[in-house]
Amino acid sequence: MLARFRPLIVAVAVATTLLAPPVSAATNKANASAKVENSNSLLWKIEKKGTPNSWLYGTAHVGDPRVTQLSPKTEAAFSDAKHVVTEIRLDFGMMMEMGKRMLTPEPSLAQKIDAEHFQKLLPALEARGYPEVATAKLKPWGAAMLLMTPVRQSGQMPLDLLFAKMAIEGQKEYTGLETLDEQLSLFENIPEAKQIELLYTVLDQQAAMQQSYQQILDLYLKQDINGLAAFAEQDDIKMADQAWYSQWRFQLLEARNPRMAERLADKLKDGNAFIAVGALHLPGKTGLIQSLRQQGYRVSPAK
């Protein structure tokens, strides 16, 4: 039965921070204010005396051809790398486990949320490639997560999954910075009442989220990571419990940076690594660029 949900599982695996609703100004203002000099780059060279160079790349978790068409320098950096790292290792076993944890036996989602929102949800997820039989079995947090991703064209492979595919096919060492439990806990630990409130919010404000997505994509295509950080200060959706939402979004993005930075030390010790994480993890006082510099690395944009 889970084979039927494989497209759903793949999409969720890459639906992480960049295209989730931006963190509110109340929680992220101080971090976003720490601008990165010469920041108009997605590819960053990591250097340390006595160690081969590594690379840090800011991704967008989408399959837009303008995003997945890599520059010659990025292709060369990836090709030369011996070790590829994404936020989480994307493989079949992980996707199957994620799918199981997103689905619920009984009662169905239609029995958990009101009829008006369920009927509104069906076409929204159908547009993303998920039929009613899949939607009906989703947990509320799973449905909300899927709605946080933009509608994409059939056949498009999200950038993170593309890097995973290239790493596996190239027989490179391939690992993740975080575990599946760490990522899913950010959604699974939401009380069910809040899950439903979040689902209603993102469902009712799809137009605002689509507008926000377009603005984020424009900044990303300009490789303006400072602009992305500044945009993250804004609220693109309004929730009844905005304080809870802001704190949750803080945990979803900025709070993960120190853990990522600590684990990067091990990934970089031998050099020749290509690290691909959501672009919003790069800038700011706790961002990976600043954290790597504090660890003694020289981190510079590769133009």
N, C-alpha and C positions, 0 to 999 in steps of 0.2 A: 504493500500500500504506500509506503514512504516514497517509492520511486515516482509516484504521481506528484509528489511535492518537491521534487529535486530543484526545479527552477526557483521555487520559493526559498529553499534553503540557501542556494547560491546567492540570491539577492540579499538575504538577511546577513550573510557572512561578511558582506562588505558595507553594510549600512551602519557606519560608525560616525565619527565626530563631525567631519566637515559639513555634511549636509543635514545634520540634526539641527534643531532650532538653536540660534546663537545664545550664548550665555548673556545674562542681563548685566547691565552696567554696574549694578550693586555688587556683584560677585567678581567681575573680571576687570574692572576699570584699572586697578593698579597694575595688573599683569600686562594688559594691552598697551599701557602707556610706555612700556620699556621697548622702544623701537629698535629694530635691527638695522644697522647701517648697511647701505648698498643692498637693500633687501629685495630688489626686483629680480629674484631668481628662485626657482624651485629646486635646483640642483646645487648642493654645497659640498665642497671638497674638505675632507677632514685629514689634517696632517699632524704628525708627531714625530720628533726626531727618533730615528732608529726603528720606525714602524712603517710598513708600506701604507700608502694612502688608502683611505676609505671614502665613501660617499653617502650623503644624506639627501633624500629626495622627498619633497612634500607632495602627497597624492591628493586627488579628489576621488571619492569613492563612487565614481560614475563611469559609464561606458561611452560617453560622448566622444566621437572621433577626434575632436579638437583637443581632447584631454589625453587620449590613448596614443596619439601620434607623437612619438618620442623624438626629441631633438637628437642629432648625431652625437653630441657630447654625452647625453644621457644613455644612448644605446652603447656607446663605447665604454662608459663607466660600468654599466651593467655587464657587458660582455667580459670585461677584465676581472670582475669580482669573482672571488672563490666562494663567498658566503653571502647569501641573500636573506634579509630579515624584513618581515612585514609585521604589522601590529599583532596579528595572530596568525599562526600557521594555517593556511587554507588548504585542506585536503579532504578527501571523500569521507574519512572517518569522522572528522570534526563536523562536517556538514550534516551527516546523518545524526549525530548526537544533538546538534543544534535543532534539527527538525523535530526530533522526539520531544525536546524540552519546550518547544513552542506550541506543541499540540496538546489538547486536553481530551480525555475520553468523554466524560459526561459531567455536567450538562454542557450543551453546545453554547457557542458564543451568542446565538440568538436568544437563549434563555437567560443570559447574563446582562445583556444590554437592552435598551428599549427598542421597540419595533422600528421606530422612525430612523434611529441611527443605524440599525442593522441594514435596513433597506438602502440607506445612503452609502453604507460601507461597501455593499456588493459591487456596484459599478466602479467605485474608486479602486478597489483591488483587482477587479476584472481588467481595468485599464493597465494594470501592472503585471498582468499575466496569471492571476490567481483566481481559479473558478470558485463558485459558491461552495462546492464540497470541501475545498481547502479552507476557505474563510470561516466556515461554520465550526471548524475544529480548532481554530486559533485561540490561544489565551489572549486576554485583552491587551497585555503588553506587546505580544507578538504582532497583533493587528496595528497597534500604534506605531511600532517600529517600522513596519512596512510602509505606512502612510508618510513617514518622514523621508522616504526616498522618492525622488522624482520619477515620473513615468519615463521609461526609456524604450527605444526602438528595439524590435526583435533582432537578435543576433549580436547586439552590442555586449562586449565583455568588460565589466568594470576594471579599472586600472589595477587595483590591488590583485584581483584574480589573474589578470594578464601577467603581472610580475611573478605570481606563484607558478603559473603555467610555464613561463620562460625558465624559471629556476629549476623546476622539476625536469623539464625536457632537456635542459642544458646540463643535467646531472650535477648541479651545484649543491653545496650544503645549504639547506633551507630551514630556517627556524622562525619563531615568533617572539615578540617582546612580552606578550601577555598570554595568559591561559584562557581557555574558553570559559571556565568558571568565573574568572575575574571579570571578563567582559559581560557575560550574561547576568551576573549578580546585580549589575547596575539596573537591570530591568526586573529580574525575578524577585528582588527584595522590595519592590514597590508594593505596598498593601493593595489588595485587589480593588478596593474602592477608589484609590488614587489611579490605578491602572485604567479604570473605566473613565474617570474624569479626564485623564490625559488623552485617552482615545477619542472621547467626545470633542475635546479641544482641537486636536490636530485634524479631525474629520470636518469640523465646522469651519475651520480656517484654512482650508486647502488653497484658496486663492492667494491669501497673504503669504503662505509658505512657498507657493510657486514663484511669486514675485521676489521673495527673498532668495530663492535658489538661483534665479537668473542674475541677481546682483552679485551673489557669491561667485557664480561661474564666470562672470565678466572680470571680477578681480583676480580670480585664479588664472584665467587665460592671459592676463597682464603680468602674471607672476608677482603680484603685489601682496606679499605676505603681511606687511604692516597694515595695508588696507583691509585685509581679511580680519586681522586682529581688531582693528578699529570697528569694523562692521559687527564683530561679535559682541560689542558693547550694547547693541540695540536689541530690543525685544521684538521678534517678528510675530509672535502670537501672544495672546493674553489668556491667562488661566485664572479661575476664581481664586485659587490659592497660589498667588504669584510668588510668594516667599518660598513655598515648598518647591515650586518649579525652578526657581533660580538656583536654589541649593542643589537640586538634583542635576541640573545642567552643569553646575560647577564640578560635581563628582564625575560627570560624563566626560568632561574635557580636561580642565586645568589640573584637577586633583590627581590625574593619572600621570602627569609629566614627571614628577620626582621618581616614581617607580620605573618609568621607561628610561630615564637618564641613568639611574643606578645600574640597570641591566645592560645598557649600551656599553658600559665599561668592559664587560666580559666579551661582548660581540666584537669589540674593536681592538682587543689586545694583540691579535695577530695581524691586523690590517686586512686589506683586500676585501672589505665588506661593502655591500650596497644595502642601505637601510631605507625602506620606504614606509612612511607613516603619514597620516593626515596632515595637510599643510598647516592647520591651526595649532599643531603641536610644536611648530618650529619657533615662532616669535615669542616675545614676552620675557619677563624676569625669570619665570620657571620653565620657559620653553627650552627645547633641546639644543638650540644653537648656543644660547647663553650657558646652559649646563655643561655642554662639552667644552666650552672655553674655560669654564671654572675647573674642569678636570685636567687642564693643561694642553688641550688640543687647539690648533689653529683651525678655525672654521671660516671659510671664505666662499663667496658666491662663484659659481662656475658659469661664466657668460659664454 
